[in-house]
Amino acid sequence: MHLGRQPLPRSLYAETAQPLVPLPDLREDVTAAVVIVGGGFTGLSTALHLAELGIDAVVLEANEPGWGASGRNGGQVNAGFYLDPSQVLSDFGPDMGQRMLDITSSAPNLVFDIVRRHAISCEAAQTGTLRLAFNRTMLEGSRSTYAQLQRTGSPATWVDRDEVIRLTGTERYLGGIRFPQCGKLNPLGYARGLAAAAIGKGARIFAGTPATGVMRQGTRWKVTTPGGSVTAERLVIATNAYTDGLWPGLRESIVPVFSSIVATAPLSDELARQVLPSGSVVYEIANNTVYYRLDAFNRLLMGGEGLQRDVTTFKDARALIDYTRKIFPRLANVEWTHVWNGKLAVTPDFYIHMHEPAENVHICLGYSGRGVAMGTAMGGVLARRINGTRRADLPMPVTDMKSVTFHRFHRIGVKARLLYGRYRDMLDA
């Protein structure tokens, strides 16, 4: 029985991204060196990097590449962890900690390099990211973060209030940090381009093919699907926020959080020059993060954490529209054309989690909002690990899988955290 692919959720990207290359579903039993479950950035990047190493890889995607958050996010190619560099170094030591900081800093460069090398049409632009503070407390915290970034080799620069006003066209912010290696793209177009590039190098990708079971067969792993199976020496699970019960305990190790986005009709060139004239992307330092950018057609995309369910109407994202008008009063009468959301995976410690819960099983998930760049980078790490790199030489630690305490109540916890964050941000505004 073939379950079929769920329709691609409506979004701006679904209407504007490059077409998906034709992909079959799996209707037979096949073998490979590596079977990858999940066709988002991590799975697709792993397949591409493996194919470039000459390693035979098969990707199983329940719907189509980029169907999940990889094709529905804000399109920001950002660097760094959620946590400060000093915290990373304290938690993992100067050697591993610095390696972790280095890969998170360089990950955006990898994305744009892949886009160029494989001629991926996805509106990519390396215009930099602005991490901005709108109150004194956040500003002082940003100064501390910037000093730590300088000590650990980041190319980040400080931007004061006057420069922020020039770069963003709003007086909302007091200052912040600019990351020049970062930028933006159409994430669904990028996911589709990764799929095409991986196939071009020899990987096989099956869409509409959910993994329904995993079993050990001697020294190999067999993944079953509704229409066939893949038997491989290595298994990679790259399902992030859409993780199900395929591997015991994995779903309970992360917290899925919905993030919503609204988009305007294309702004006039004159208006676009007044709104984000630098072309940089922006995300705020706040209890509830808001992020925004202009796309290649001068549409403003405004995103943030919102209702923890599927969002389909502008009423569901009214707070984002109201906030846009607050920071850009000149957009008070602009037309809003699209609203959508998707799930990202947050880990309790805000680190990316790599696991190897059994021999020749590799898992990576939990990007906490940095999935475009870090999903791509971790695909390369997984490929190197499979190709023989020792754990000790990886730029991210392999850790034990742990369940989130009271995971069954995570929806209640997320809602409470968002309400608290909204209250704190109102007080600090």
C-alpha positions as CSV (number, residue, x, y, z in Angstrom):
1,M,0.0,0.0,0.0
2,H,1.3,3.5,-0.9
3,L,0.2,6.3,1.5
4,G,0.9,9.0,-1.0
5,R,2.4,12.5,-0.4
6,Q,0.7,15.1,1.7
7,P,0.1,18.3,-0.4
8,L,2.8,20.9,0.1
9,P,1.4,23.4,2.7
10,R,0.5,26.8,1.2
11,S,3.2,29.4,1.6
12,L,5.0,32.0,-0.4
13,Y,7.8,29.6,-1.0
14,A,5.5,27.0,-2.4
15,E,4.4,29.5,-5.1
16,T,7.9,30.9,-6.0
17,A,10.5,28.1,-5.5
18,Q,12.2,26.4,-8.4
19,P,10.3,23.2,-9.4
20,L,11.1,19.9,-7.7
21,V,12.8,17.4,-9.8
22,P,10.5,14.3,-10.5
23,L,11.0,11.8,-7.7
24,P,9.5,8.3,-7.4
25,D,8.2,6.6,-4.4
26,L,9.8,3.3,-3.4
27,R,8.1,0.2,-4.7
28,E,10.8,-2.4,-4.3
29,D,13.5,-3.7,-2.0
30,V,16.8,-2.0,-2.5
31,T,20.3,-2.0,-1.0
32,A,22.7,0.9,-0.3
33,A,25.7,1.8,1.7
34,V,23.6,4.4,3.7
35,V,19.9,4.9,4.2
36,I,18.8,8.3,5.3
37,V,15.4,9.0,6.8
38,G,14.3,12.5,6.3
39,G,14.4,14.8,3.3
40,G,15.1,18.1,5.0
41,F,18.4,20.1,5.0
42,T,20.2,17.5,7.2
43,G,19.2,14.5,5.2
44,L,19.7,16.1,1.8
45,S,23.1,17.6,2.7
46,T,24.2,14.2,4.1
47,A,23.2,12.6,0.8
48,L,25.0,15.2,-1.2
49,H,28.2,15.0,0.8
50,L,28.2,11.2,0.8
51,A,27.6,11.1,-3.0
52,E,30.6,13.5,-3.4
53,L,32.6,11.0,-1.5
54,G,31.5,8.2,-3.8
55,I,29.3,6.6,-1.1
56,D,25.9,5.2,-2.2
57,A,23.1,6.9,-0.3
58,V,19.3,6.5,-0.4
59,V,17.0,9.2,1.1
60,L,13.5,8.3,2.3
61,E,11.1,11.3,2.5
62,A,7.6,10.8,3.7
63,N,6.3,13.7,1.5
64,E,8.8,15.6,-0.6
65,P,12.1,17.3,0.0
66,G,11.6,20.5,2.1
67,W,8.1,19.6,3.1
68,G,8.7,20.2,6.8
69,A,10.4,23.2,8.4
70,S,13.2,23.1,5.8
71,G,10.8,24.5,3.3
72,R,8.7,26.8,5.6
73,N,11.2,28.7,7.7
74,G,12.2,32.4,7.6
75,G,14.9,31.8,5.0
76,Q,17.6,33.3,7.2
77,V,21.1,31.7,6.9
78,N,22.3,32.5,10.4
79,A,25.5,31.6,12.4
80,G,26.1,30.7,15.9
81,F,24.4,28.9,18.8
82,Y,21.5,30.2,20.8
83,L,24.0,30.3,23.7
84,D,27.0,32.6,24.2
85,P,30.5,31.5,23.2
86,S,31.6,31.5,26.9
87,Q,28.8,29.1,27.8
88,V,29.8,26.7,24.9
89,L,33.5,26.7,26.0
90,S,32.5,26.2,29.6
91,D,30.2,23.3,28.8
92,F,32.5,21.5,26.3
93,G,36.1,22.7,27.1
94,P,38.4,24.9,25.0
95,D,39.1,22.2,22.3
96,M,35.7,20.8,21.5
97,G,34.0,24.1,22.4
98,Q,36.1,26.1,19.9
99,R,35.5,23.5,17.2
100,M,31.7,23.9,17.8
101,L,32.0,27.7,17.6
102,D,34.0,27.4,14.4
103,I,31.6,25.2,12.5
104,T,28.6,27.3,13.6
105,S,30.4,30.5,12.4
106,S,31.4,29.0,9.1
107,A,28.2,27.2,8.3
108,P,26.6,30.1,6.3
109,N,29.7,30.2,4.0
110,L,29.1,26.5,3.3
111,V,25.5,27.1,2.3
112,F,26.4,29.9,-0.1
113,D,29.3,27.8,-1.5
114,I,26.9,24.9,-2.2
115,V,24.5,27.3,-3.9
116,R,27.2,28.6,-6.2
117,R,28.9,25.3,-7.0
118,H,25.6,23.6,-7.9
119,A,23.9,26.7,-9.4
120,I,20.9,26.4,-7.1
121,S,18.2,28.9,-8.0
122,C,16.9,30.0,-4.6
123,E,17.2,33.8,-4.3
124,A,20.4,33.4,-2.3
125,A,22.1,36.6,-1.1
126,Q,24.9,36.8,1.4
127,T,23.9,40.2,2.8
128,G,24.7,39.7,6.5
129,T,22.5,39.2,9.6
130,L,21.8,41.8,12.2
131,R,21.2,40.6,15.8
132,L,19.6,43.6,17.5
133,A,18.6,44.8,20.9
134,F,15.7,47.1,21.7
135,N,16.3,47.7,25.4
136,R,19.3,48.5,27.6
137,T,19.4,45.1,29.3
138,M,19.6,43.3,26.0
139,L,22.1,45.8,24.7
140,E,24.5,45.2,27.5
141,G,24.1,41.5,27.0
142,S,24.9,42.0,23.4
143,R,28.1,43.9,24.2
144,S,29.2,40.9,26.3
145,T,28.4,38.5,23.5
146,Y,30.3,40.6,21.0
147,A,33.4,40.6,23.2
148,Q,33.2,36.8,23.4
149,L,32.8,36.5,19.7
150,Q,35.9,38.6,19.1
151,R,37.9,36.4,21.4
152,T,36.8,33.2,19.7
153,G,37.6,34.3,16.1
154,S,34.1,35.3,14.8
155,P,34.0,37.9,11.9
156,A,31.2,39.7,13.6
157,T,31.2,43.5,14.0
158,W,29.5,45.8,16.3
159,V,26.8,48.3,15.1
160,D,25.8,51.3,17.1
161,R,22.4,52.9,17.1
162,D,23.0,55.4,14.2
163,E,24.4,52.6,12.0
164,V,21.4,50.3,12.9
165,I,19.0,53.0,11.9
166,R,20.8,53.4,8.6
167,L,20.9,49.7,7.9
168,T,17.3,48.9,9.0
169,G,15.2,52.0,8.4
170,T,13.7,51.9,11.9
171,E,14.5,53.6,15.2
172,R,13.4,50.6,17.2
173,Y,16.9,49.3,18.1
174,L,19.7,50.6,20.3
175,G,22.5,48.5,18.7
176,G,23.7,45.0,18.1
177,I,25.9,42.6,16.2
178,R,26.4,42.1,12.5
179,F,27.4,38.8,11.1
180,P,28.7,39.4,7.5
181,Q,28.9,35.7,6.5
182,C,25.2,35.3,6.9
183,G,22.3,36.1,4.6
184,K,19.0,34.8,3.1
185,L,17.4,32.5,0.5
186,N,14.2,30.8,-0.5
187,P,14.5,27.7,1.8
188,L,12.2,25.5,-0.3
189,G,14.1,26.4,-3.4
190,Y,17.3,25.6,-1.6
191,A,16.0,22.2,-0.4
192,R,14.9,21.3,-3.9
193,G,18.3,22.4,-5.2
194,L,20.0,20.2,-2.7
195,A,17.9,17.3,-3.8
196,A,18.8,17.9,-7.4
197,A,22.5,18.3,-6.6
198,A,22.5,15.0,-4.6
199,I,20.8,13.1,-7.4
200,G,23.2,14.6,-9.9
201,K,26.1,13.1,-7.9
202,G,24.5,9.7,-7.7
203,A,22.2,9.7,-4.6
204,R,18.8,8.2,-4.8
205,I,15.8,10.0,-3.3
206,F,12.3,8.5,-2.8
207,A,9.4,10.9,-2.0
208,G,6.0,9.9,-0.7
209,T,7.9,7.1,1.1
210,P,7.6,7.2,4.9
211,A,9.8,4.9,7.0
212,T,7.5,2.6,8.9
213,G,10.0,0.4,10.7
214,V,13.7,-0.2,11.4
215,M,15.2,-3.6,12.2
216,R,18.7,-5.0,12.5
217,Q,19.7,-7.7,10.0
218,G,23.0,-9.1,11.0
219,T,25.5,-6.2,10.7
220,R,23.1,-4.1,8.5
221,W,19.9,-2.1,9.0
222,K,16.7,-2.6,7.1
223,V,14.2,0.3,6.9
224,T,10.7,-0.7,5.8
225,T,8.2,1.5,3.9
226,P,4.7,1.0,2.6
227,G,5.9,-0.2,-0.8
228,G,9.4,-1.7,-0.2
229,S,12.5,-1.5,1.9
230,V,16.1,-0.3,2.0
231,T,18.9,-2.5,3.5
232,A,22.1,-0.6,4.3
233,E,25.3,-0.7,6.3
234,R,24.5,2.6,7.9
235,L,21.3,4.3,9.1
236,V,20.9,8.1,9.4
237,I,17.8,9.6,11.0
238,A,17.4,13.3,10.1
239,T,13.8,14.1,11.0
240,N,14.2,17.0,13.4
241,A,10.8,18.5,14.6
242,Y,8.9,16.0,12.5
243,T,10.4,13.0,14.4
244,D,8.0,10.2,15.1
245,G,8.3,6.9,16.9
246,L,10.7,5.3,14.3
247,W,13.5,5.1,16.8
248,P,12.5,4.6,20.5
249,G,12.9,7.7,22.6
250,L,14.0,10.0,19.9
251,R,10.7,11.9,19.6
252,E,10.8,12.6,23.4
253,S,14.3,14.1,23.2
254,I,13.3,17.4,21.5
255,V,10.4,19.9,21.8
256,P,8.7,20.9,18.6
257,V,7.8,24.6,18.4
258,F,5.7,26.2,15.7
259,S,7.0,29.5,14.2
260,S,4.7,31.6,12.0
261,I,5.5,33.9,9.0
262,V,3.5,36.6,7.2
263,A,4.6,38.2,3.9
264,T,3.6,41.4,2.2
265,A,3.0,42.0,-1.5
266,P,6.1,43.3,-3.3
267,L,7.0,46.7,-2.0
268,S,7.9,49.5,-4.4
269,D,11.6,50.1,-4.9
270,E,11.3,53.4,-3.1
271,L,9.6,51.8,-0.1
272,A,12.0,48.9,0.0
273,R,14.9,51.4,0.2
274,Q,13.3,52.8,3.4
275,V,12.6,49.3,4.9
276,L,15.8,47.4,5.4
277,P,17.9,49.4,2.9
278,S,21.0,47.3,3.6
279,G,19.2,44.1,2.5
280,S,20.4,42.4,5.7
281,V,18.2,40.0,7.6
282,V,17.3,40.8,11.2
283,Y,16.5,38.9,14.3
284,E,15.8,40.5,17.7
285,I,17.3,39.6,21.0
286,A,14.1,39.0,23.0
287,N,12.3,36.4,25.1
288,N,10.1,35.7,22.1
289,T,12.3,36.1,19.0
290,V,11.0,38.0,16.0
291,Y,12.9,37.8,12.7
292,Y,12.4,39.5,9.3
293,R,13.9,40.2,5.9
294,L,13.1,41.4,2.4
295,D,13.1,38.7,-0.3
296,A,14.4,39.1,-3.9
297,F,11.0,40.6,-5.0
298,N,10.9,43.3,-2.2
299,R,8.4,41.4,-0.1
300,L,8.8,41.8,3.7
301,L,8.7,38.4,5.5
302,M,8.0,38.8,9.2
303,G,8.3,35.8,11.5
304,G,8.1,34.7,15.1
305,E,6.8,32.2,17.6
306,G,3.0,32.1,17.6
307,L,0.1,29.7,17.8
308,Q,1.2,26.2,18.5
309,R,-0.9,24.6,15.7
310,D,-1.2,24.9,12.0
311,V,-1.7,28.5,10.9
312,T,-3.8,29.3,7.8
313,T,-5.3,32.7,8.3
314,F,-4.0,36.2,8.9
315,K,-6.1,36.3,12.1
316,D,-3.8,33.6,13.4
317,A,-0.8,35.9,12.9
318,R,-2.3,39.2,13.8
319,A,0.5,39.9,16.4
320,L,3.2,39.8,13.7
321,I,1.3,42.2,11.4
322,D,0.7,44.6,14.3
323,Y,4.4,44.4,15.2
324,T,5.5,45.2,11.7
325,R,3.4,48.3,11.7
326,K,4.9,49.3,15.1
327,I,8.5,49.2,13.8
328,F,7.7,50.3,10.2
329,P,4.8,52.7,10.4
330,R,5.2,53.4,6.7
331,L,3.9,49.9,6.1
332,A,0.6,50.5,7.9
333,N,-1.4,50.1,4.7
334,V,0.6,47.5,2.9
335,E,-1.1,44.4,1.5
336,W,-0.4,41.1,3.2
337,T,-0.6,38.2,0.9
338,H,0.7,35.0,2.6
339,V,0.7,33.4,6.1
340,W,2.0,30.0,7.1
341,N,4.0,28.2,9.7
342,G,6.1,25.1,10.4
343,K,7.7,23.3,13.3
344,L,11.3,23.7,14.5
345,A,13.0,21.4,17.0
346,V,14.3,22.9,20.3
347,T,16.5,20.9,22.6
348,P,16.5,21.4,26.4
349,D,20.1,22.6,26.4
350,F,19.8,24.5,23.1
351,Y,22.6,22.5,21.6
352,I,22.5,20.4,18.4
353,H,22.2,16.8,19.3
354,M,24.2,14.1,17.6
355,H,23.5,10.5,18.7
356,E,24.8,7.1,17.9
357,P,22.4,4.9,19.9
358,A,23.5,1.7,18.1
359,E,26.3,0.5,15.9
360,N,26.3,2.3,12.6
361,V,23.2,4.4,13.5
362,H,23.7,8.2,13.2
363,I,21.1,10.8,14.4
364,C,21.3,14.6,14.2
365,L,18.5,17.0,15.2
366,G,17.6,20.0,17.3
367,Y,18.8,23.2,15.6
368,S,16.7,25.6,17.8
369,G,16.1,28.0,14.9
370,R,19.5,27.7,13.1
371,G,18.6,24.8,10.8
372,V,19.3,26.4,7.3
373,A,23.0,26.7,7.9
374,M,23.6,24.1,10.6
375,G,21.4,21.4,9.0
376,T,23.6,21.8,5.9
377,A,26.8,21.8,7.9
378,M,25.9,18.8,10.0
379,G,25.1,16.9,6.8
380,G,28.8,17.3,6.0
381,V,29.8,16.2,9.5
382,L,27.6,13.0,9.3
383,A,29.1,12.2,5.9
384,R,32.6,12.5,7.3
385,R,31.7,10.4,10.3
386,I,30.3,7.7,8.0
387,N,33.5,7.9,5.9
388,G,35.7,7.1,8.9
389,T,36.3,10.3,10.9
390,R,36.7,9.4,14.6
391,R,34.2,10.8,17.2
392,A,37.1,12.7,18.9
393,D,37.8,14.5,15.6
394,L,34.3,15.7,14.9
395,P,33.3,19.4,15.4
396,M,30.2,18.5,17.4
397,P,30.0,16.0,20.3
398,V,28.2,12.7,20.0
399,T,26.0,12.5,23.1
400,D,23.6,10.1,24.8
401,M,19.9,10.5,23.9
402,K,17.9,11.8,26.8
403,S,14.1,12.3,27.1
404,V,12.7,15.8,27.9
405,T,11.2,15.7,31.4
406,F,7.4,15.6,31.3
407,H,7.6,15.5,27.5
408,R,4.0,14.6,27.2
409,F,3.1,18.0,28.5
410,H,5.4,19.9,26.2
411,R,2.5,21.8,24.4
412,I,1.4,23.2,27.7
413,G,5.0,24.2,28.6
414,V,5.6,25.9,25.2
415,K,2.4,27.9,25.5
416,A,3.3,29.0,29.0
417,R,6.8,30.0,28.0
418,L,5.5,32.0,25.1
419,L,3.0,33.8,27.2
420,Y,5.7,34.6,29.8
421,G,8.1,35.8,27.1
422,R,5.4,38.1,25.6
423,Y,4.8,39.6,29.0
424,R,8.5,40.2,29.6
425,D,9.0,41.7,26.2
426,M,6.1,44.1,26.8
427,L,7.6,45.2,30.1
428,D,11.1,45.7,28.5
429,A,9.9,47.4,25.3
